[in-house]
Amino acid sequence: MSKYHAVASISELGEESQIHINVNGLDLLLCKHAGKYYAIDYYCNHAFLPMEGGSMQHGLITCPYHGAEFSLADGSVQAAPAWEPLVSYPVEVKNDVITVAVK
């Protein structure tokens, strides 16, 4: 069963920004894009390099190293060279605190 964990204040994440977070030993990338918050695996599964710094456009994030594209909403692969989706995690905002659900 997943539990929500407080990970950041909304003031820590500006529009079109990303921060590395660790929740229960999981490295995640918390993103704000087009006014919405997303949490995905921190490492691209293609070459296990950080997704942090990847460009975000049209609901997608691009790996800054090899150009693989993933949906921010569900982690699905949108462009090679990756072939496996990233895990995405539910995000909620309550009282200006961003929370992420992990098992």
N, C-alpha and C positions, 0 to 999 in steps of 0.2 A: 504494500500500500504506500502510495506517495504522500509525502508531507511537505508543506510549504515552509521554506526557510527564508528569513530576511537576508538580503544580499547587498542592498545599496539603498541610498536615498535618491529620490528623483533628481535632486540637485547635483548628484555625482555624474549624471549621464546626460550630456547635452544632445541636441538633435543631430542625427547622423553620426553617432559616436558608439564606441565599443569599449568594454573593460573586461579584463580577465578576472574571473571569480573562481573560488574553490568551494564546493558544497559537498560535505560528507566524503571528501577525498576525490571528487570528480572535478576535473578542470573544465570549466564552461566559459563560453564567450557570451556576455550579456550585451545586447545591441539595442539601440533605439534608432528606428528607421521609419520615416513617414509618420511620425507621431505614435508608433506602436513599439512595444518592448518585446524582445525575443531572447531566448536562451537556447544555444546549440552547443554541440561538442566544441571544445577549444581547438582540438587538433583535426586537421584534414585527414581523412582515412586513406588518401592516396599515397602520401609520403610521410605521414605523421609530423607535419609541420604546422605551426600555429596559423589559425584562420585570422587572428587579430591583424588589423591593418588592411584586410581585404575590402575592396570597394563594395558598396551597397547601392543597388539600383533596382527599381521595379520589383521590390520584394525578394531580391536575390542577393547573395553574398558571393563574391569571387575570391577563391584562394589566391593570396598574393604571390605565391611561388610558382604554381603550374597552371593557373587559370580555370581550375574546376569550379563550376557554379552549383550552388545549392539554394533551395528555397529556405528563406528564414522562417517561414510558417511551419513547415513540416520536415525540413532537412532533406527532402528528396533531391536527387541529382538532376541538374538541368543541363549540364555540359560536362563532357569528359575533360581530363583523363580519369576522374573518379568514377567508380561504378557502384559503390555502396552509399546509401544515404547517411547523413549525420543524424545523430539522435537530437531531437528537439524536446524542450522541456516547457511545461506550462508556466506562464508568468502572470502574476496578478499585482496590482498596485492598490495598496490600502493606506490611507493617511500619509501619503507621500513616501511610503516605503515600498520598494520593489521586492517581491517574493518570488521564489522559483521552487517548483515542486520536483523533488527527486525521491527515489526509493531509499 
